[in-house]
Amino acid sequence: MCNLHDHVPATADNSQDGLRRLVLAQPIARFGHDGGPTEKELMAQLGPGTVFMMGDNPELSTMPKRPTLLDFFRHRFSDITFRHLLQSAKTALDAGHEEKIVMACLLHDISNGALIRTDHGYWSAQLVAPYVTEEIAWAVQYHQALRYFADESVGFKYPDSYKSYFGTDYTPPEYIQQAHDEARNHRWYMTSRLVTIYDTYAFQDGWDIDPEDFTDIIGRNFREPEDGLGFDNSPTAHMWRTMIWPNNFL
């Protein structure tokens, strides 16, 4: 089970040891509700022994120097995302699907785990695009839109959970409707549709899945960079670094 306080050997940043470190909520987390102390309020607290957080937060698990995909599962993803992605992938695997389907299920909500929930399909697809096939990244992106629309031919119904989440009269915005229409006419439609099928029912208690069970599938379908995720100069390396150091002031 994911535990953000389990530490692993790593090269840690100790430059702020002994100092009181202030964490300012990310700007997007402040819109529409009280996001804690403001930047102005925290700046007033700065002094010789008080600084803004930069580098390793001692309240979080220290990431390895060259983090892999499973390191993010173990040390950054929220507990519900950790369990949900493993359940989704395991259910698809047990159903006998191709590894590309299993891999897409394993990745489809990773943005929810430690980065951002809004438009999570798009963020998740962008995160993984440099490391997976175009089809897997496409399936991850479009599962977000497909979740809002039933497909009786494969037994997919509008999720009951969405009725309680958003209200019975909720209508997805136009860009989601357009994305659904695009996906329905695409050659990879069923790849993404299968993600929605194993997404919907993968929120069950009592599952104990070892992420190591997916090591071989990841090895064949996810190009782990030699320098570690976040340090390979890929177009999305900065996004992985944001999850490594989520509390950096800058």
JOZICOR-V593208 format. One record per residue. N is the residue number from 1. SS is DSSP state (H for helix, E for strand, L for the rest). OMEGA is omega in whole degrees, -180 to 180 (* if undefined). D_LAST is the distance of its C-alpha to the last C-alpha in Angstrom with 2 decimals. Layout:
n=N ss=SS omega=OMEGA d_last=D_LAST
n=N ss=SS omega=OMEGA d_last=D_LAST
This chain:
n=1 ss=L omega=-178 d_last=30.88
n=2 ss=L omega=179 d_last=27.11
n=3 ss=L omega=-174 d_last=26.00
n=4 ss=L omega=179 d_last=22.39
n=5 ss=L omega=172 d_last=23.77
n=6 ss=L omega=-176 d_last=25.75
n=7 ss=L omega=177 d_last=24.37
n=8 ss=L omega=179 d_last=25.16
n=9 ss=L omega=-178 d_last=25.41
n=10 ss=L omega=172 d_last=22.28
n=11 ss=L omega=-173 d_last=20.63
n=12 ss=L omega=174 d_last=18.29
n=13 ss=L omega=-177 d_last=15.51
n=14 ss=L omega=-172 d_last=17.35
n=15 ss=L omega=180 d_last=15.59
n=16 ss=L omega=179 d_last=14.82
n=17 ss=L omega=178 d_last=18.27
n=18 ss=L omega=180 d_last=20.25
n=19 ss=L omega=172 d_last=17.50
n=20 ss=E omega=-175 d_last=16.91
n=21 ss=E omega=-179 d_last=13.44
n=22 ss=E omega=179 d_last=12.36
n=23 ss=L omega=176 d_last=10.87
n=24 ss=L omega=179 d_last=10.05
n=25 ss=L omega=179 d_last=11.52
n=26 ss=L omega=-176 d_last=10.01
n=27 ss=H omega=-177 d_last=11.64
n=28 ss=H omega=180 d_last=14.27
n=29 ss=H omega=-177 d_last=15.33
n=30 ss=L omega=-175 d_last=16.35
n=31 ss=L omega=172 d_last=18.76
n=32 ss=L omega=178 d_last=22.37
n=33 ss=L omega=-179 d_last=22.21
n=34 ss=L omega=-179 d_last=21.02
n=35 ss=L omega=-179 d_last=17.54
n=36 ss=L omega=-177 d_last=17.75
n=37 ss=L omega=179 d_last=16.72
n=38 ss=L omega=178 d_last=15.17
n=39 ss=H omega=-180 d_last=12.29
n=40 ss=H omega=-180 d_last=15.26
n=41 ss=H omega=180 d_last=16.97
n=42 ss=H omega=179 d_last=14.29
n=43 ss=H omega=179 d_last=13.78
n=44 ss=L omega=-180 d_last=17.53
n=45 ss=L omega=-177 d_last=17.42
n=46 ss=L omega=179 d_last=15.49
n=47 ss=E omega=-178 d_last=17.98
n=48 ss=L omega=-178 d_last=19.24
n=49 ss=L omega=-177 d_last=18.94
n=50 ss=E omega=-177 d_last=16.04
n=51 ss=E omega=171 d_last=12.31
n=52 ss=E omega=-179 d_last=9.08
n=53 ss=L omega=171 d_last=8.82
n=54 ss=L omega=179 d_last=7.52
n=55 ss=L omega=-174 d_last=9.94
n=56 ss=L omega=173 d_last=13.13
n=57 ss=L omega=-177 d_last=13.81
n=58 ss=L omega=178 d_last=17.51
n=59 ss=L omega=-180 d_last=18.41
n=60 ss=L omega=175 d_last=17.87
n=61 ss=L omega=178 d_last=20.03
n=62 ss=L omega=-180 d_last=18.96
n=63 ss=L omega=174 d_last=18.96
n=64 ss=L omega=-179 d_last=21.31
n=65 ss=L omega=179 d_last=20.31
n=66 ss=L omega=-173 d_last=21.60
n=67 ss=L omega=176 d_last=21.20
n=68 ss=L omega=178 d_last=23.81
n=69 ss=H omega=-178 d_last=24.19
n=70 ss=H omega=175 d_last=26.10
n=71 ss=H omega=177 d_last=23.47
n=72 ss=H omega=174 d_last=21.24
n=73 ss=H omega=-174 d_last=24.35
n=74 ss=H omega=-166 d_last=24.94
n=75 ss=H omega=179 d_last=21.59
n=76 ss=L omega=-175 d_last=19.31
n=77 ss=L omega=175 d_last=21.60
n=78 ss=L omega=-176 d_last=22.92
n=79 ss=H omega=-177 d_last=26.55
n=80 ss=H omega=178 d_last=28.04
n=81 ss=H omega=176 d_last=26.29
n=82 ss=H omega=-178 d_last=27.29
n=83 ss=H omega=-176 d_last=30.88
n=84 ss=H omega=-179 d_last=31.04
n=85 ss=H omega=179 d_last=30.06
n=86 ss=H omega=177 d_last=32.41
n=87 ss=H omega=-179 d_last=35.20
n=88 ss=H omega=-179 d_last=34.84
n=89 ss=H omega=-179 d_last=35.01
n=90 ss=H omega=179 d_last=37.82
n=91 ss=H omega=177 d_last=39.86
n=92 ss=H omega=179 d_last=39.66
n=93 ss=H omega=-179 d_last=40.59
n=94 ss=H omega=178 d_last=43.53
n=95 ss=L omega=175 d_last=44.72
n=96 ss=L omega=-178 d_last=45.17
n=97 ss=L omega=178 d_last=42.67
n=98 ss=L omega=-178 d_last=41.47
n=99 ss=H omega=179 d_last=38.43
n=100 ss=H omega=178 d_last=36.47
n=101 ss=H omega=179 d_last=36.96
n=102 ss=H omega=-179 d_last=35.98
n=103 ss=H omega=178 d_last=32.82
n=104 ss=H omega=177 d_last=31.86
n=105 ss=H omega=-179 d_last=32.53
n=106 ss=H omega=-174 d_last=30.38
n=107 ss=H omega=-162 d_last=27.36
n=108 ss=L omega=-177 d_last=27.94
n=109 ss=L omega=-172 d_last=25.65
n=110 ss=H omega=176 d_last=22.86
n=111 ss=H omega=177 d_last=20.21
n=112 ss=H omega=-172 d_last=21.67
n=113 ss=H omega=-174 d_last=21.24
n=114 ss=H omega=-176 d_last=17.53
n=115 ss=L omega=-176 d_last=15.66
n=116 ss=L omega=-178 d_last=17.36
n=117 ss=L omega=-178 d_last=21.00
n=118 ss=L omega=-179 d_last=21.55
n=119 ss=L omega=-172 d_last=23.40
n=120 ss=H omega=179 d_last=22.99
n=121 ss=H omega=180 d_last=25.67
n=122 ss=H omega=179 d_last=23.91
n=123 ss=H omega=-179 d_last=20.52
n=124 ss=H omega=179 d_last=22.46
n=125 ss=H omega=180 d_last=24.60
n=126 ss=H omega=178 d_last=21.81
n=127 ss=H omega=-171 d_last=20.20
n=128 ss=H omega=-173 d_last=23.57
n=129 ss=H omega=-180 d_last=25.17
n=130 ss=H omega=-169 d_last=24.73
n=131 ss=H omega=-178 d_last=26.41
n=132 ss=L omega=177 d_last=29.30
n=133 ss=L omega=178 d_last=32.16
n=134 ss=H omega=-179 d_last=31.88
n=135 ss=H omega=180 d_last=34.16
n=136 ss=H omega=179 d_last=32.02
n=137 ss=H omega=178 d_last=28.87
n=138 ss=H omega=-179 d_last=31.14
n=139 ss=H omega=179 d_last=32.56
n=140 ss=H omega=-179 d_last=29.22
n=141 ss=H omega=-171 d_last=28.20
n=142 ss=H omega=177 d_last=31.56
n=143 ss=H omega=-180 d_last=32.21
n=144 ss=H omega=-180 d_last=30.11
n=145 ss=H omega=-176 d_last=32.64
n=146 ss=H omega=-180 d_last=35.68
n=147 ss=L omega=-175 d_last=35.12
n=148 ss=L omega=-173 d_last=36.26
n=149 ss=L omega=-179 d_last=39.56
n=150 ss=L omega=172 d_last=42.52
n=151 ss=E omega=-175 d_last=44.43
n=152 ss=H omega=-178 d_last=47.78
n=153 ss=H omega=178 d_last=48.81
n=154 ss=H omega=176 d_last=46.51
n=155 ss=L omega=180 d_last=46.69
n=156 ss=E omega=178 d_last=43.23
n=157 ss=L omega=176 d_last=43.27
n=158 ss=L omega=-174 d_last=40.69
n=159 ss=L omega=175 d_last=38.83
n=160 ss=H omega=-178 d_last=40.27
n=161 ss=H omega=-179 d_last=36.87
n=162 ss=H omega=178 d_last=35.61
n=163 ss=H omega=178 d_last=38.42
n=164 ss=H omega=179 d_last=37.17
n=165 ss=H omega=-167 d_last=33.47
n=166 ss=H omega=-177 d_last=33.96
n=167 ss=L omega=-174 d_last=37.55
n=168 ss=L omega=-178 d_last=40.77
n=169 ss=L omega=-177 d_last=40.63
n=170 ss=L omega=175 d_last=37.11
n=171 ss=L omega=-180 d_last=37.07
n=172 ss=L omega=-178 d_last=34.12
n=173 ss=L omega=-173 d_last=32.78
n=174 ss=H omega=-177 d_last=34.40
n=175 ss=H omega=176 d_last=31.81
n=176 ss=H omega=178 d_last=32.33
n=177 ss=H omega=178 d_last=36.07
n=178 ss=H omega=179 d_last=35.90
n=179 ss=H omega=177 d_last=33.91
n=180 ss=H omega=-179 d_last=36.61
n=181 ss=H omega=177 d_last=39.35
n=182 ss=H omega=-177 d_last=37.81
n=183 ss=H omega=-178 d_last=37.44
n=184 ss=H omega=-178 d_last=41.01
n=185 ss=L omega=-176 d_last=42.36
n=186 ss=L omega=-178 d_last=40.28
n=187 ss=L omega=180 d_last=41.74
n=188 ss=L omega=-177 d_last=38.98
n=189 ss=H omega=-173 d_last=39.49
n=190 ss=H omega=176 d_last=40.98
n=191 ss=H omega=180 d_last=38.19
n=192 ss=H omega=179 d_last=35.74
n=193 ss=H omega=179 d_last=38.43
n=194 ss=H omega=175 d_last=39.01
n=195 ss=H omega=-179 d_last=35.37
n=196 ss=H omega=180 d_last=35.94
n=197 ss=H omega=-179 d_last=39.12
n=198 ss=H omega=172 d_last=37.54
n=199 ss=H omega=-171 d_last=34.46
n=200 ss=H omega=-171 d_last=36.58
n=201 ss=L omega=-176 d_last=38.47
n=202 ss=L omega=176 d_last=35.94
n=203 ss=L omega=-175 d_last=35.08
n=204 ss=L omega=176 d_last=37.85
n=205 ss=L omega=174 d_last=37.96
n=206 ss=L omega=178 d_last=39.80
n=207 ss=L omega=177 d_last=38.41
n=208 ss=L omega=-175 d_last=37.47
n=209 ss=L omega=178 d_last=36.16
n=210 ss=L omega=180 d_last=34.90
n=211 ss=H omega=178 d_last=32.04
n=212 ss=H omega=178 d_last=33.76
n=213 ss=H omega=-177 d_last=36.55
n=214 ss=H omega=-177 d_last=34.52
n=215 ss=H omega=-177 d_last=33.81
n=216 ss=H omega=179 d_last=36.52
n=217 ss=H omega=177 d_last=35.72
n=218 ss=H omega=-179 d_last=32.07
n=219 ss=H omega=-180 d_last=33.35
n=220 ss=H omega=-171 d_last=35.55
n=221 ss=H omega=180 d_last=33.24
n=222 ss=L omega=-175 d_last=29.61
n=223 ss=L omega=180 d_last=28.74
n=224 ss=L omega=179 d_last=26.63
n=225 ss=L omega=-178 d_last=24.85
n=226 ss=L omega=-178 d_last=26.06
n=227 ss=L omega=179 d_last=22.66
n=228 ss=L omega=177 d_last=21.40
n=229 ss=L omega=-177 d_last=19.50
n=230 ss=L omega=-174 d_last=16.01
n=231 ss=L omega=-176 d_last=17.33
n=232 ss=L omega=179 d_last=20.14
n=233 ss=L omega=175 d_last=18.64
n=234 ss=L omega=179 d_last=19.98
n=235 ss=L omega=-179 d_last=18.98
n=236 ss=L omega=-179 d_last=17.28
n=237 ss=H omega=-179 d_last=15.81
n=238 ss=H omega=180 d_last=12.21
n=239 ss=H omega=177 d_last=13.46
n=240 ss=H omega=177 d_last=14.94
n=241 ss=H omega=178 d_last=11.94
n=242 ss=H omega=177 d_last=10.16
n=243 ss=H omega=177 d_last=13.33
n=244 ss=H omega=-179 d_last=13.38
n=245 ss=L omega=-172 d_last=10.11
n=246 ss=L omega=-175 d_last=10.01
n=247 ss=L omega=178 d_last=8.70
n=248 ss=L omega=179 d_last=5.38
n=249 ss=L omega=178 d_last=3.82
n=250 ss=L omega=* d_last=0.00
